[in-house]
Amino acid sequence: MSIQDNVAAIKARMRQAALEAGRDPESILLCAATKMNDADAVRQAIAAGVDCCGENRVQELVQKQAQNAYEGAPVHFIGHLQTNKVKQVVGKVDLIQSVDSLRLLEAVNKEAARQSIIQDILLEINIGNEESKTGFLLEDMDTLLPKMAEYGNIHVRGLMAIPPISHNSGDNRKFFEKIYTLSVDITAKKYDNVSVDVISMGMSDDYADAIACGSTMIRVGTAIFGARNYTKTHP
Ligand SMILES: *Cc1c(COP(=O)(O)O)cnc(C)c1O
């Protein structure tokens, strides 16, 4: 199957999952997780109609931007971002989905202030409370969200989550439901400088479940590009 066929198949399944959940299919966006895929593959995905691209590594982002790989689609950062690399990402991407600590949030705000811009971000939630993962914990939210008003050079546009690795289909629904519940709660409480326009959850193996639970953006790599070749260092 070509990238074009894969994107068409995913869009059909997204549409079906949305309709089954009584949701508007247009309200759910497809973000191509482009890590380890080269500029040509990225261009094919954009031509096939993905809504945006998500890059994991700063080095790949910089390289593919230099090749104009993302022309025609917004680009997001979706990987763990080290604070010493924020300069290469802030102002260069439409959305940083993976703000996973207060320290990083402060570094992004500071760099955005230096550039005199407002950077859109998502808060990444460590929804499985996994020690191996970064991200905010659900129980941090009540103290964190009121503080967002203090950061004038970021705007929180929503939530992103990666549930624990699961082996049974449907296992992740309970995590997706928790994120959705949090999003409803945030919207109801109306925090300054926080909106929930984006709920980024669902990947190749579980995006239909994520859509059933309220996702507005799925991030899909393997199902678009095929299995990643980890023996290559980078494209
Ligand atoms: C790689 C990646 C994805 C996509 O994973 P697939 O299982 O290949 O669809 C989604 N989100 C993030 C943050 C990723 O790093």
The ligand as an ORCA input file, in Angstrom:
! r2SCAN-3c Opt
* xyz 0 1
  C       5.799      7.777     16.914
  C       4.755      8.541     17.627
  C       3.400      8.407     17.292
  C       2.904      7.450     16.233
  O       3.102      6.133     16.605
  P       2.596      4.934     15.644
  O       2.342      3.824     16.575
  O       3.715      4.670     14.696
  O       1.372      5.408     14.959
  C       2.497      9.196     17.971
  N       2.866     10.061     18.928
  C       4.143     10.210     19.289
  C       4.487     11.184     20.355
  C       5.116      9.458     18.647
  O       6.394      9.596     19.023
*
